[in-house]
Amino acid sequence: MSAPEPDGALTGDRLRADIAEVLGCAPAEVTPDADLLDLGLDSVRTMALVERWRAAGAPAVEFADLAEEPRLDRWTRLVGGADA
């Protein structure tokens, strides 16, 4: 599991690191506009990320919202609450 940000924030960098970890790739490979499905993300891994981020303080994160547009830039806005 990735180390949390010092203040527990779910930043874009934290999300990128978490996604890279479940995909087994370098964070640099997870670009903001890349289709995460093309990088190998599947529903099981997405659910694992949802649970991880809920535990870190993002209770409004829903699988369906993430699956609708599987890109880091979109997920950062969703998890950070910008699209709420």
Order of alpha helices (4+ residues) and beta strands (2+ residues): alpha-alpha-alpha-alpha
